[in-house]
Amino acid sequence: MYDRYNRKINYLRISVTDRCNLRCRYCMPPEGIKLMRHDDILSYDEITDFVKTAVQMGIDKVRLTGGEPLVRKGLVELVKMITGIDGIKDFAMSTNGTLLEQYARPLSEAGLQRVNVSLDSMDPHKFRWITRGGNLDDTLKGIDAAIEAGLTPVKLNCVVKNSKEEYDAKKVKDYADRMGLEIRYIKQMNLERGEFAVVEGGDGGNCIKCNRLRLTANGKVKPCLFNDLEYSVRELGAKKAIKLAVENKPECGTVNHNGHFYNIGG
């Protein structure tokens, strides 16, 4: 699939839930969030059927996101279902890592290939502050489990205020070097103000090369994170929703007034 700017669209990010077991300050407001109704969230069968259609249309790279994908019950089963679809070359997941110690091996056995883990600080107290209660040891044990299970290359997603030269980012880099992990620096974004930048160490935020579509947990296909456009799978069917998203994918991100990182997947 090619959009009107001749970008090849082959990457699908799937938000399987808007729920998370952390409350990161750059992702969720302090007062909490209004959660989607369970009836509005796509079933695993609906997600799998959508992915089958997307792959037939040219998608060959799939990533599961959230919220935190591992808080959704039975996620390993979804991984098995998607693994059974011919044509997917790259199958990954973004996670905060807190549940990976438990799930890394089952995920690998189900067919997941690799993970990206959020890690913004190596200081337990700073980590707890950023995540509003998270335990750094849980994430580090999760990374160890992912490596042992072969979910490699494990990549670290490190959110920074301004640059990778910040103290916490440097400490995360030291840890990545010791562990032989890849690291990506993501500058803090703001959907409503349209503030985003190219991910250092990755392709995210680079509109010229953007090859992504996003499927939200409640079944909306979004051509761009920084845009209000979305097309309902349940109303239009997968093929038409994908077609409209590709045809109307904007040249560059602007602003998003009707979504949030926790329910689109960042």
C-alpha positions in Angstrom: 0.0 0.0 0.0 1.2 3.5 -0.9 -0.3 6.7 0.3 -0.7 9.9 -1.8 2.8 11.0 -0.8 4.3 7.7 -2.1 5.1 6.4 1.4 4.8 2.6 1.6 2.4 1.7 4.5 3.4 -1.6 5.9 3.4 -1.1 9.7 0.4 -1.6 12.0 0.4 -0.7 15.7 -2.5 -2.2 17.7 -3.6 -0.8 21.0 -5.2 -3.8 22.8 -6.3 -1.8 25.9 -6.5 1.7 27.3 -5.7 0.3 30.8 -2.3 0.3 32.5 -0.8 -0.7 35.8 1.4 2.4 36.0 0.4 6.1 35.9 3.4 7.8 34.1 3.3 11.5 34.5 3.8 12.2 30.7 1.1 9.8 29.7 -1.8 10.0 32.2 -3.3 13.0 34.1 -3.1 12.9 37.9 -6.9 12.8 38.3 -6.9 9.5 36.3 -8.7 8.7 33.1 -12.2 7.7 31.9 -11.8 4.1 30.7 -13.4 2.6 27.6 -16.4 0.4 28.2 -15.5 -3.3 27.8 -18.2 -3.7 25.2 -16.5 -1.0 23.1 -13.1 -2.8 23.1 -12.4 -5.1 20.2 -12.4 -8.8 20.9 -9.3 -10.9 20.0 -11.3 -12.4 17.1 -12.0 -9.0 15.8 -8.4 -7.9 16.1 -7.2 -11.1 14.4 -9.7 -10.7 11.5 -8.5 -7.1 11.1 -4.9 -8.1 11.0 -5.6 -10.8 8.4 -7.2 -8.1 6.2 -4.3 -5.6 6.8 -1.7 -8.2 5.9 -3.6 -9.0 2.7 -3.4 -5.3 1.9 0.3 -5.0 2.5 1.0 -4.8 6.3 4.0 -7.0 7.3 5.1 -5.4 10.6 2.8 -5.6 13.6 3.3 -4.2 17.2 1.0 -4.6 20.2 0.7 -1.6 22.5 -1.7 -0.3 25.2 -2.0 1.2 27.7 0.0 -1.7 29.0 -0.8 -4.7 26.7 0.0 -7.3 29.3 -2.8 -6.2 31.7 -5.3 -7.5 29.2 -6.3 -11.0 30.2 -5.3 -13.7 27.8 -2.9 -11.6 25.7 -0.7 -14.7 25.0 -3.7 -16.2 23.1 -3.9 -13.1 20.9 -0.2 -13.4 20.2 -0.8 -17.1 19.1 -3.7 -16.0 16.9 -1.7 -13.3 15.1 1.4 -15.5 14.8 -0.8 -17.9 12.7 -1.3 -15.2 10.1 1.1 -15.7 7.1 2.9 -12.7 5.9 4.0 -11.0 9.1 7.8 -10.5 9.1 8.1 -8.4 12.3 5.9 -9.0 15.4 6.8 -7.0 18.5 5.3 -5.5 21.6 5.8 -2.2 23.6 5.5 -2.7 27.3 6.5 -1.1 30.6 8.1 -4.5 31.5 6.6 -4.9 34.9 4.8 -8.1 34.0 7.4 -9.5 31.6 9.0 -11.7 34.3 5.8 -13.7 34.2 5.0 -13.5 30.6 8.2 -13.3 28.6 8.6 -17.1 28.1 4.9 -17.7 27.2 5.0 -14.7 24.8 8.1 -16.1 23.0 6.6 -19.5 22.8 3.5 -18.1 21.3 5.4 -16.4 18.5 6.2 -12.9 19.7 9.6 -11.9 18.3 10.8 -9.0 20.4 9.9 -6.2 22.9 10.5 -2.5 23.5 10.5 -1.7 27.2 9.9 1.7 28.7 12.7 2.8 31.0 13.2 6.5 31.9 15.4 6.3 35.0 17.7 3.9 36.9 17.0 5.6 40.2 14.3 3.6 42.1 12.9 6.7 43.7 12.8 8.8 40.5 11.3 5.8 38.7 8.6 5.5 41.3 7.9 9.3 41.0 7.7 9.2 37.2 5.4 6.2 37.1 3.4 7.2 40.2 4.2 4.1 42.2 6.1 1.7 39.9 8.9 -0.6 41.1 12.1 -0.4 39.1 13.1 -3.9 40.1 10.0 -5.3 38.4 11.0 -3.7 35.1 14.6 -4.8 35.3 13.5 -8.4 36.1 11.2 -8.2 33.1 14.1 -7.2 30.9 16.2 -10.1 32.1 13.3 -12.4 31.4 12.8 -11.1 27.9 16.5 -11.6 27.1 16.4 -15.1 28.5 13.3 -15.9 26.5 14.8 -14.7 23.3 12.6 -11.6 22.8 15.5 -9.8 21.2 16.7 -7.4 20.3 15.3 -5.8 23.5 15.0 -2.1 22.9 14.7 0.5 25.6 12.4 3.5 25.1 13.7 6.4 27.2 11.6 9.5 27.4 13.6 12.7 27.8 12.6 16.3 28.4 15.1 17.8 26.0 18.0 15.5 25.1 19.8 12.3 25.7 22.4 14.2 27.7 20.1 14.5 30.7 21.3 12.7 33.8 18.6 9.9 33.8 19.0 9.3 30.1 22.7 8.8 30.6 22.2 6.3 33.4 19.8 4.4 31.2 22.4 4.4 28.4 25.0 3.0 30.8 22.6 0.2 31.7 21.8 -0.5 28.1 25.5 -0.7 27.2 26.2 -3.1 30.1 23.3 -5.3 29.0 23.9 -5.1 25.3 20.6 -3.5 24.6 19.5 -0.9 22.1 18.1 2.4 23.2 15.8 5.0 21.7 15.3 8.5 23.1 11.8 9.9 22.8 11.3 13.5 23.5 8.2 14.3 25.5 5.3 14.9 23.2 2.0 16.8 23.5 -0.9 15.8 21.2 -3.0 18.9 21.7 -0.1 21.3 21.0 1.3 19.2 18.2 4.7 18.8 19.9 6.7 15.9 18.6 10.2 15.1 17.4 12.0 12.3 15.5 12.9 9.5 17.9 16.6 9.2 18.2 17.6 5.7 17.4 14.3 5.0 15.6 11.9 6.3 12.9 9.0 7.5 15.0 8.1 11.1 14.6 9.7 11.3 11.1 6.7 12.2 8.9 8.7 11.9 5.7 9.3 8.2 6.3 6.1 7.4 8.2 4.8 3.9 7.3 2.3 3.5 10.1 -1.4 2.9 10.7 -2.8 2.5 14.2 -5.8 0.5 15.4 -7.2 1.7 18.7 -8.6 -0.6 21.3 -12.2 0.4 20.4 -11.7 -0.2 16.7 -10.7 3.0 15.1 -8.0 3.1 12.4 -5.9 6.2 12.7 -3.6 7.2 9.8 -1.6 9.5 12.1 -1.0 9.9 15.9 -1.0 13.7 15.6 -4.3 14.0 13.7 -8.0 13.6 14.6 -8.8 11.4 11.6 -10.1 7.9 12.4 -12.2 5.3 10.7 -14.4 2.8 12.5 -13.7 -0.9 11.7 -17.1 -1.9 13.1 -19.0 0.7 11.0 -17.0 0.4 7.8 -15.4 -3.0 7.9 -11.6 -3.5 8.0 -10.8 -3.2 4.3 -12.7 0.1 3.8 -11.3 1.6 7.1 -7.8 0.8 6.1 -8.3 2.1 2.6 -9.6 5.4 3.8 -6.9 5.7 6.4 -4.2 5.2 3.7 -5.9 7.5 1.2 -6.2 10.3 3.8 -3.0 9.9 5.7 -1.7 13.5 6.1 1.7 14.6 4.9 2.7 15.6 8.4 1.3 15.4 11.9 -0.4 18.5 13.3 -2.6 18.1 16.5 -4.8 15.6 18.1 -7.8 16.7 20.1 -9.7 13.5 20.5 -7.1 11.0 21.6 -4.5 10.3 24.3 -1.2 8.3 24.4 -2.8 5.8 26.8 -5.5 4.8 24.4 -3.7 5.1 21.1 -0.4 3.6 22.0 2.1 6.4 21.6 
